[in-house]
Structures are given as C-alpha cells and as structure tokens.
Amino acid sequence: MANKYEMITVRVTAIDEVTPLIKRFTLAATNGENLPAFTGGSHVIVQMQDGAKRHSNAYSLMSSPRDLSRYQIGVRREEASKGGSAFMHDKVTVGMELTISTPNNLFALSEAGSKHVLIAGGIGITPFVSQMAELAERGADYELHYSFRSFEHGAFAGELAAGAHGERCRFYVNSEGGKLNVDELIDRTAKDGHVYVCGPRPLIDAVIEACRRRGLAEDQIHWEQFAAAPQEGGAFTVVLAKSGRELQVEEGGSILKAIESDKSVSVECLCREGVCGTCETKILDGEAEHFDQYLSDDEKAAQKTMMICVSRAKGSRIVLDL
C-alpha cells in the first residue's frame, strides 16, 4: 500500500541560475549531518508553503550518490506553473529552510545489460546526472543523448560537455538544426542493452515505440515523467465504502479533488502527480484507468489499488476502501 515517506528539514545553501529558465538548488541538512543515501535516478518531494497554499513537487536528485553532504535539484520555471516552480524561482533564497521527503527511486538503473543508453529532453536531463556518476563508478558502458529546443532550455549541457562524462555525451540543439533521430539510435542499440528516457511525453512515447519495434523486452525500457497525465474521460461516481459517501467526479476531474471538495474524508497526497504513492487506495469494486507512474504494469493490471490523485474509473462507478 501507500509509500510512507519520512520528511526532513533542509537548508538552501546555494542557488545557481543555470539558464534564464532553470535554477539549481543545493540543499543540506539543518543539523549538519549527512543526508539519507540514494541511488541514481532517485527523486525527492519538496513541500512549499506559500501563504495559505501548499505546493508539493517531485524533483530528481542531480548530485552524486556518493556525496551525501548535500542534495542538488534542477527546477525549470514552467510556463503553466501550478505554483511550485514559480515559488522555487521567485521566493526561495539562500539560507531558507525547506521540507523534503526522503529519496525514492522509480527510475533505477538496471544491473543487467551490456550498455545503458540515456535519452533526455529538456529538463529531463536531471536524473541522468546522478545516474552517470553511478554508471561511471560501476565501470559500465553508457552514453547520453540530450535534446533541447535552445540553449536556454539546455540546462547543464556545457557542464556535461566539459566534465568527466563529456566523451559519452551527444547534444541536439533544435534551434541550431540538431535533431535526435530516435529510430536510428534505437536501431543501433544492442539487443541486451537498456534504454532510459526522461523528458516531454512525445519523446518518451517515441522512444518506447522504437524500443518495442526493435524487440527490446519491457524490462529493458525505462522512463520517467513527473508531470501528471492530463485528466481525460467522462464523469463517474466514486463510492467511499467506509464513510458511506457517494461522490460525483466531473469530466476531466480527479477523485482526490472530489474528496477534498466534499471534506468528509482526509487523504494524504504529497505529489498530486502520481509518483509518490501516498494516496494509493484499495479498489473494492470496479476498475481504474491508471495514469500514475508509481504502480508497475502488473499491479495496474491486477486492479487492486489506484492512485486517486491522477487515476480515474474505467466505467461509470468505482468503489474504494475509504
């Protein structure tokens, strides 16, 4: 059932403006001790209190898993921000304290495979920075392909090119005529290789489709996207079995919002993006249309639980253990 995070207090020790749209935040424990261990591809959830509003966003850890004196995250100012990225850019200052979750990893590196092919789009570069540090320490064979619209979207490209991983990095700047040919790249991938992609949904879909055409097994294809899938589908009824409530979820709406509007049940949800697992709820009757990234494909097919922040009913009615 729901993942139980431990929340810790950290202090912002540095803020770097990497591009006009992207900032890097360095965080350290307020007690001066090391932060919890993590592996490449891990994320933390940052809680932000903005007056009466609270925002919770998931951000990949960019720092080396071997350096626990600090965490680093990269934050892009989103054009249609729900408040979190704007808060980080406009209101967070050096010395400020933030509450974050302990790390969780839904995008872990495989121990298998002859080669690891990393494909990033835009701010999707962030999990790969820590992953490359881990792969280099393993002595593994890996390469990074990093595509972005223009230099203001290509955070950390210069650092990567000049750093320890520079010879393994390939950059595709769309505004300069650079274009990543996903099909050609995947066609060159070894049959026992592993492919990882993070970035905009069209890039993720293109990579997944190319990998499947290539004949790669599902456990060789790894992807991550923190932005919640758009809420789609018609209205439906959700029955809360324990509390005896029957609520209507509007077209394009979420179960979580319907429950919060009704105020009859308290549900914990840190991320509201389908990645943290805290709102996982048991299904008693009906089936869910799953839009989260937390449950595995087998767990989704089993229809035992669902993430009520993003997932919806397949039919006109679903009964939950709430």
C-alpha positions as CSV (number, residue, x, y, z in Angstrom):
1,M,0.0,0.0,0.0
2,A,0.9,3.7,0.2
3,N,4.6,4.6,0.5
4,K,5.3,6.2,3.8
5,Y,7.9,9.0,3.4
6,E,9.9,10.5,6.2
7,M,10.0,14.2,5.9
8,I,13.3,16.1,6.7
9,T,14.2,19.8,7.0
10,V,17.0,21.1,4.8
11,R,18.6,24.5,4.3
12,V,19.2,26.0,0.9
13,T,23.0,26.6,0.7
14,A,23.3,27.8,-2.9
15,I,21.2,28.8,-5.9
16,D,22.7,28.8,-9.4
17,E,20.9,30.3,-12.4
18,V,21.9,27.8,-15.0
19,T,19.7,29.4,-17.7
20,P,17.1,32.1,-17.6
21,L,14.5,29.3,-17.1
22,I,16.4,26.9,-14.9
23,K,17.9,27.1,-11.5
24,R,19.9,24.6,-9.5
25,F,19.3,24.4,-5.7
26,T,21.8,22.9,-3.3
27,L,20.3,21.6,-0.1
28,A,22.0,20.5,3.2
29,A,20.6,19.0,6.4
30,T,20.0,21.7,9.0
31,N,21.7,19.6,11.7
32,G,24.9,19.4,9.7
33,E,24.7,15.6,9.3
34,N,24.8,13.6,6.1
35,L,21.5,13.3,4.2
36,P,19.9,9.9,3.5
37,A,21.5,7.6,0.9
38,F,20.1,7.4,-2.6
39,T,20.8,5.8,-6.0
40,G,21.0,7.3,-9.4
41,G,17.5,8.3,-10.7
42,S,16.0,9.0,-7.3
43,H,13.8,11.9,-6.5
44,V,12.6,13.8,-3.5
45,I,9.3,15.7,-2.9
46,V,9.7,19.3,-1.9
47,Q,7.0,20.8,0.2
48,M,6.5,24.6,-0.2
49,Q,4.2,26.7,2.0
50,D,3.2,29.8,0.1
51,G,0.9,31.7,2.4
52,A,-2.3,29.6,2.7
53,K,-1.3,27.5,-0.3
54,R,0.9,24.4,-0.1
55,H,2.7,23.0,-3.1
56,S,4.4,19.6,-3.4
57,N,6.7,18.9,-6.4
58,A,8.9,16.0,-7.2
59,Y,12.4,16.7,-8.3
60,S,15.2,14.4,-9.4
61,L,18.4,14.4,-7.4
62,M,21.3,15.5,-9.5
63,S,24.2,15.3,-7.1
64,S,26.5,12.2,-6.8
65,P,25.1,9.4,-4.7
66,R,28.5,9.2,-3.1
67,D,28.3,12.8,-1.7
68,L,25.6,12.8,1.0
69,S,26.7,16.2,2.4
70,R,24.3,17.8,0.0
71,Y,21.5,17.2,-2.5
72,Q,21.1,19.2,-5.7
73,I,17.9,19.6,-7.7
74,G,17.3,21.4,-11.0
75,V,14.0,23.3,-11.3
76,R,12.6,24.7,-14.6
77,R,10.1,27.5,-14.4
78,E,7.1,26.0,-16.0
79,E,5.1,28.2,-18.4
80,A,1.8,27.0,-16.9
81,S,3.1,26.6,-13.3
82,K,0.6,25.4,-10.7
83,G,2.7,27.4,-8.2
84,G,5.5,25.1,-7.3
85,S,8.2,26.1,-9.9
86,A,7.3,29.7,-9.6
87,F,7.7,29.6,-5.8
88,M,11.1,27.9,-6.2
89,H,12.3,30.6,-8.7
90,D,10.7,33.7,-7.1
91,K,10.6,33.1,-3.3
92,V,13.3,30.6,-2.3
93,T,16.5,32.2,-1.2
94,V,19.9,31.0,0.2
95,G,19.5,30.3,3.9
96,M,15.8,29.4,3.6
97,E,14.6,26.1,5.1
98,L,12.5,23.7,3.1
99,T,10.8,20.4,3.9
100,I,11.6,17.5,1.6
101,S,10.9,13.8,1.6
102,T,13.5,11.1,1.9
103,P,14.5,9.9,-1.6
104,N,12.6,7.3,-3.6
105,N,13.6,5.7,-6.9
106,L,11.1,4.9,-9.6
107,F,13.8,5.2,-12.3
108,A,16.6,3.0,-11.1
109,L,19.4,1.7,-13.2
110,S,19.4,-1.9,-14.2
111,E,22.2,-4.2,-13.0
112,A,21.9,-6.1,-16.3
113,G,22.7,-5.2,-20.0
114,S,25.8,-4.7,-22.0
115,K,25.2,-0.9,-22.4
116,H,23.0,1.8,-21.0
117,V,21.5,4.4,-23.4
118,L,20.3,7.5,-21.7
119,I,17.9,9.8,-23.6
120,A,17.0,13.2,-22.2
121,G,14.7,16.0,-23.4
122,G,14.9,19.5,-21.8
123,I,14.8,19.4,-18.0
124,G,14.6,15.6,-18.3
125,I,18.4,15.7,-18.1
126,T,18.3,15.9,-14.3
127,P,18.0,12.2,-13.2
128,F,20.8,11.3,-15.7
129,V,23.4,13.4,-13.9
130,S,23.3,11.2,-10.8
131,Q,22.9,8.1,-13.0
132,M,26.0,8.8,-15.0
133,A,28.0,9.2,-11.8
134,E,26.8,5.8,-10.7
135,L,27.4,4.1,-14.1
136,A,31.0,5.5,-14.2
137,E,31.7,4.1,-10.7
138,R,30.4,0.7,-11.9
139,G,32.7,0.8,-14.9
140,A,29.6,0.3,-17.1
141,D,29.3,1.2,-20.8
142,Y,26.9,4.1,-21.2
143,E,26.1,7.1,-23.5
144,L,23.9,10.1,-23.1
145,H,21.8,11.7,-25.9
146,Y,20.5,15.1,-24.8
147,S,18.0,17.0,-27.0
148,F,16.7,20.5,-26.2
149,R,14.9,23.3,-28.0
150,S,17.5,26.1,-27.5
151,F,20.4,26.9,-25.2
152,E,18.0,28.4,-22.6
153,H,16.3,25.0,-22.3
154,G,19.6,23.0,-22.4
155,A,20.5,23.1,-18.7
156,F,23.8,21.7,-17.8
157,A,24.9,20.9,-21.3
158,G,28.1,23.0,-21.0
159,E,29.0,21.4,-17.7
160,L,28.4,17.9,-19.1
161,A,30.4,18.5,-22.2
162,A,33.4,19.8,-20.2
163,G,33.1,17.2,-17.4
164,A,34.1,13.6,-16.8
165,H,31.3,12.3,-19.0
166,G,31.9,14.6,-21.9
167,E,33.1,11.9,-24.4
168,R,29.9,9.9,-23.7
169,C,27.5,12.8,-24.4
170,R,25.8,13.8,-27.6
171,F,23.8,17.1,-27.8
172,Y,21.0,18.0,-30.2
173,V,20.1,21.7,-30.2
174,N,16.8,22.0,-32.1
175,S,17.2,25.8,-32.8
176,E,20.6,25.1,-34.3
177,G,19.3,22.4,-36.6
178,G,20.2,19.5,-34.4
179,K,17.6,16.7,-34.3
180,L,17.7,13.4,-32.4
181,N,16.7,10.5,-34.7
182,V,15.1,8.2,-32.2
183,D,14.6,5.3,-34.6
184,E,18.2,5.3,-35.8
185,L,19.5,5.5,-32.2
186,I,17.4,2.6,-31.0
187,D,18.3,0.5,-34.1
188,R,21.9,0.8,-33.1
189,T,21.2,-0.3,-29.5
190,A,22.4,-3.8,-28.6
191,K,19.6,-6.4,-28.1
192,D,20.6,-6.8,-24.5
193,G,21.0,-3.0,-23.9
194,H,18.9,-0.9,-21.6
195,V,17.3,2.3,-22.6
196,Y,16.2,5.1,-20.3
197,V,14.2,8.2,-21.3
198,C,13.1,11.3,-19.4
199,G,11.5,14.4,-20.9
200,P,8.4,15.5,-22.8
201,R,5.7,12.9,-23.3
202,P,6.1,12.8,-27.2
203,L,9.8,11.9,-26.7
204,I,9.0,9.2,-24.2
205,D,6.3,7.7,-26.4
206,A,8.7,7.8,-29.5
207,V,11.4,6.0,-27.5
208,I,9.1,3.4,-26.1
209,E,7.6,2.6,-29.5
210,A,11.1,2.4,-31.2
211,C,12.3,0.1,-28.4
212,R,9.3,-2.2,-28.9
213,R,9.8,-2.3,-32.7
214,R,13.5,-3.2,-32.0
215,G,12.3,-6.1,-30.0
216,L,13.6,-5.0,-26.6
217,A,11.9,-6.5,-23.6
218,E,9.7,-4.3,-21.4
219,D,12.1,-4.6,-18.6
220,Q,14.8,-3.1,-20.8
221,I,12.8,0.1,-21.3
222,H,12.8,2.7,-18.5
223,W,11.1,6.1,-18.5
224,E,10.1,8.8,-16.1
225,Q,8.0,12.0,-16.4
226,F,6.9,13.9,-13.3
227,A,4.2,16.0,-15.0
228,A,0.8,14.3,-14.4
229,A,-1.0,12.9,-17.3
230,P,-3.9,15.2,-18.5
231,Q,-7.2,14.2,-16.8
232,E,-9.3,12.6,-19.5
233,G,-12.6,10.8,-19.6
234,G,-16.2,11.5,-18.7
235,A,-17.9,11.9,-15.3
236,F,-18.3,9.0,-13.0
237,T,-19.4,8.0,-9.5
238,V,-17.0,7.1,-6.7
239,V,-18.3,5.3,-3.6
240,L,-16.4,5.6,-0.4
241,A,-17.3,2.4,1.3
242,K,-16.0,3.1,4.9
243,S,-17.6,6.6,5.1
244,G,-20.7,5.7,3.2
245,R,-20.3,8.7,0.9
246,E,-21.1,8.7,-2.9
247,L,-19.5,11.4,-4.9
248,Q,-19.6,12.6,-8.5
249,V,-16.2,13.1,-10.2
250,E,-16.7,15.6,-13.0
251,E,-15.5,15.2,-16.6
252,G,-11.7,15.6,-16.6
253,G,-11.6,15.9,-12.8
254,S,-9.8,13.8,-10.2
255,I,-11.1,11.6,-7.4
256,L,-8.8,13.4,-5.0
257,K,-10.3,16.8,-5.8
258,A,-13.8,15.4,-5.4
259,I,-13.0,14.0,-2.0
260,E,-11.3,17.3,-0.9
261,S,-14.3,19.3,-2.0
262,D,-16.6,17.1,-0.1
263,K,-14.4,17.3,3.1
264,S,-15.7,14.1,4.5
265,V,-12.5,12.0,4.3
266,S,-8.9,13.0,4.8
267,V,-6.4,11.6,2.3
268,E,-2.7,12.1,2.3
269,C,-1.1,13.0,-1.0
270,L,2.3,14.6,-1.3
271,C,2.9,14.9,-5.0
272,R,-0.5,15.1,-6.8
273,E,1.4,13.8,-9.9
274,G,1.1,10.0,-9.5
275,V,4.7,9.4,-8.4
276,C,4.9,9.4,-4.6
277,G,2.4,6.6,-3.8
278,T,1.0,8.2,-0.7
279,C,-2.6,8.3,-2.0
280,E,-2.7,4.6,-3.0
281,T,-6.2,3.3,-2.3
282,K,-7.7,-0.2,-2.4
283,I,-10.3,-0.8,-5.1
284,L,-13.3,-2.8,-3.8
285,D,-15.4,-2.8,-6.9
286,G,-14.9,-1.5,-10.5
287,E,-11.7,-0.9,-12.5
288,A,-9.3,2.0,-12.7
289,E,-7.8,3.8,-15.7
290,H,-4.3,4.2,-14.4
291,F,-2.3,7.3,-15.2
292,D,0.3,7.1,-12.4
293,Q,4.0,6.1,-12.6
294,Y,4.1,4.5,-9.2
295,L,2.5,1.1,-9.8
296,S,4.1,-1.5,-12.0
297,D,2.3,-2.8,-15.1
298,D,1.4,-6.0,-13.3
299,E,0.0,-4.0,-10.3
300,K,-2.1,-1.9,-12.7
301,A,-3.4,-5.0,-14.4
302,A,-4.3,-6.6,-11.1
303,Q,-6.7,-3.7,-10.3
304,K,-6.2,-4.0,-6.6
305,T,-5.3,-0.4,-5.9
306,M,-5.1,3.0,-7.6
307,M,-3.6,6.5,-7.2
308,I,-6.6,8.7,-6.7
309,C,-4.7,11.9,-7.5
310,V,-4.4,11.1,-11.2
311,S,-6.2,7.8,-12.0
312,R,-9.9,7.5,-12.8
313,A,-12.6,5.0,-13.1
314,K,-12.8,3.0,-16.3
315,G,-16.6,2.8,-16.2
316,S,-19.3,4.8,-14.6
317,R,-18.7,3.7,-11.0
318,I,-15.9,2.6,-8.7
319,V,-15.9,1.7,-5.0
320,L,-12.9,2.5,-2.9
321,D,-11.9,1.5,0.6
322,L,-12.2,4.9,2.1
